[in-house]
């Protein structure tokens, strides 16, 4: 069974950036997200470019097959 929560150590510079992102998100969302929610949001945002790149590669690959 996996633990429900895991503690991590974050250096002060990273914590400053995380706190700034938390403030920005709180202004956008209208509530103050937990640090865990901020991290989850950032991870989801990091996945978006990867999916876009994969989609573009698939599109180009499929077009290349059709033109051959």
C-alpha positions in Angstrom: 0.0 0.0 0.0 1.4 3.4 -1.0 1.4 6.3 1.5 -1.3 8.9 0.9 1.2 11.8 1.3 4.9 12.2 0.8 7.0 15.0 2.3 9.7 16.6 0.2 12.3 19.2 0.8 12.5 22.2 -1.5 15.3 24.7 -1.6 14.4 28.4 -0.8 14.7 29.6 -4.4 12.3 26.9 -5.6 9.9 27.7 -2.7 9.9 31.3 -3.7 8.9 30.5 -7.2 6.3 28.0 -6.0 4.8 30.7 -3.7 4.7 33.2 -6.5 2.9 30.7 -8.7 0.5 30.0 -5.8 -0.3 33.7 -5.6 -0.8 34.0 -9.3 -3.1 31.0 -9.3 -5.1 32.3 -6.3 -5.7 35.6 -8.3 -6.9 33.6 -11.3 -9.0 31.0 -9.5 -10.4 33.1 -6.7 -9.1 30.8 -3.9 -5.7 29.9 -2.5 -4.7 26.5 -3.8 -2.5 24.3 -1.6 1.1 23.8 -2.5 0.2 20.3 -3.5 -2.4 21.6 -5.9 0.0 24.1 -7.3 2.5 21.4 -8.0 -0.2 19.2 -9.7 -1.2 22.2 -11.8 2.4 22.8 -12.9 2.9 19.1 -13.8 -0.3 19.1 -15.9 0.9 22.2 -17.7 4.3 20.5 -18.4 2.4 17.6 -20.1 0.6 19.9 -22.6 3.6 20.8 -24.8 4.6 17.1 -24.9 1.1 16.2 -26.1 1.2 19.0 -28.7 4.6 17.9 -30.0 3.4 14.2 -30.2 0.3 15.4 -32.1 2.3 17.4 -34.6 4.7 14.5 -35.1 1.7 12.2 -35.7 0.2 14.7 -38.1 3.4 15.1 -40.1 4.0 11.4 -40.1 0.5 10.6 -41.4 0.8 13.3 -44.1 4.1 11.9 -45.2 2.6 8.5 -45.6 -0.2 9.8 -47.7 2.1 11.7 -50.0 4.4 8.8 -50.7 
